[in-house]
């Protein structure tokens, strides 16, 4: 692996999570392509992008900040899928699956963030 972030479980999970969001939104109404579909896909993609960007930062504090942004993006996805479910664009089973995956991902990112902040400085 050429980049440090590629070996991180949270990054790998986030990439898979974003792919699942892309798959789940393929059949959303076409009039939502620039609305909810776009917002969901951008938020889901932002999770792994911010993890990757954070690994390139020069301090643990900066890295932790990008991990916080990633967690915020997970929360955005949860909110958007709740809206999609309430509007009839997403079934209950799909909603529960995405919700569970989001919860796991957020917990893992938060735990990783705590470990980053506990690392000794060089």
N, C-alpha and C positions, 0 to 999 in steps of 0.2 A: 504494500500500500504506500502510495506516494505522500498522502496527506494524513496527518495525525487524526483528524476527525473521522476518517473512514473506519478506524478501528473502534470507535466508540459505539457501544450498544445503543445508546440513546439516539445517535445520529442514524444508525441503521433502522431502528424502529420508526423514527420520524419519516424517513424516506418511504418505508413501506406504508405507513399511515397515510401519507400524501397520495400515494398511488391508489390506495383504497378509496380515498375521497374522490379522486378523479373518476374512478370506476363507478362509484355510487351516484355521481352527478351527471353521468352521460345521458341519462334519460329524463332529466329534469325538463320542464317546459322550455321551449326555445326562447320565450320572452324573458326568461331568467338568466340567459347567457351572460348578460352584462350586469346582472344584479347578484342574486344569491349564489349562483354557480361561480361567478368570478370571485366573490368574496370568500366563499368556502375554499376554493382552490388556492387563492393567495394566502389565506391564513394557514392552511395545511402545509403549503410549501415553505412558508416563513419559519416554521418550526426547525426544520433541518438546516435551512439557510443561516439562521442565527446561531445555531450550534456550531456550524462550520466557521462562520465569521468570528465567533468568540475564541476559537482555538488559535486564531492568528493574533490575538491581542497580547500586549506586553505585560499585563498584570492579571493576577487572580481576580481582583475586584472588577476589572473590565470584562473578563470572561464570564464572571457571575452575572454581570449586568445583561449580557447577551443571552444567558440561560434564562434569566427572568423574562426577557422579551419572548423567548420560545414558549415559556409557560403561558404567557399572556395570549399567544397565538393559539395554543391548545384551547384556552377558554373561549376564544372567538369561535373556533370550530364548534364547540359544544353549544354555544348560543345559536349559531347559524343552523345547526342540524335540528335544534329544538324548533326554530321557526319553520324549517322545511317540513318537519313532521306535522306541526300544527296546520300548515297550509296544504297538507295532503300530498306533498312531493316525495316524502320518505316514509316508508312503512315503520311500524313499531319495532319489528325485529332488527331492521337495519339501524334504526336509531339507537337501540340498546347495544348493538355490537360496536358502533362507532363510539358511543358514550363510554363503554367499558374500556375500549382501546385508548381513548383519550385520557381516562382516569389513570390507567396504568402508565402511560407515557408521561403525564404530568408528575406523577409520584416519582418516577425514575429520574426525570430531569431535576426535580427538587432535591432528591437524595444526592445526585451527582453534584449539584451546585454546593451543597453542604460540604461534600468531600473536597471540592476545589478550594473552598474558602479555608479549610483546615490544613491544607498542604503548607509545609514550611516554605518560607521565601528563600531564594538562592542568594 
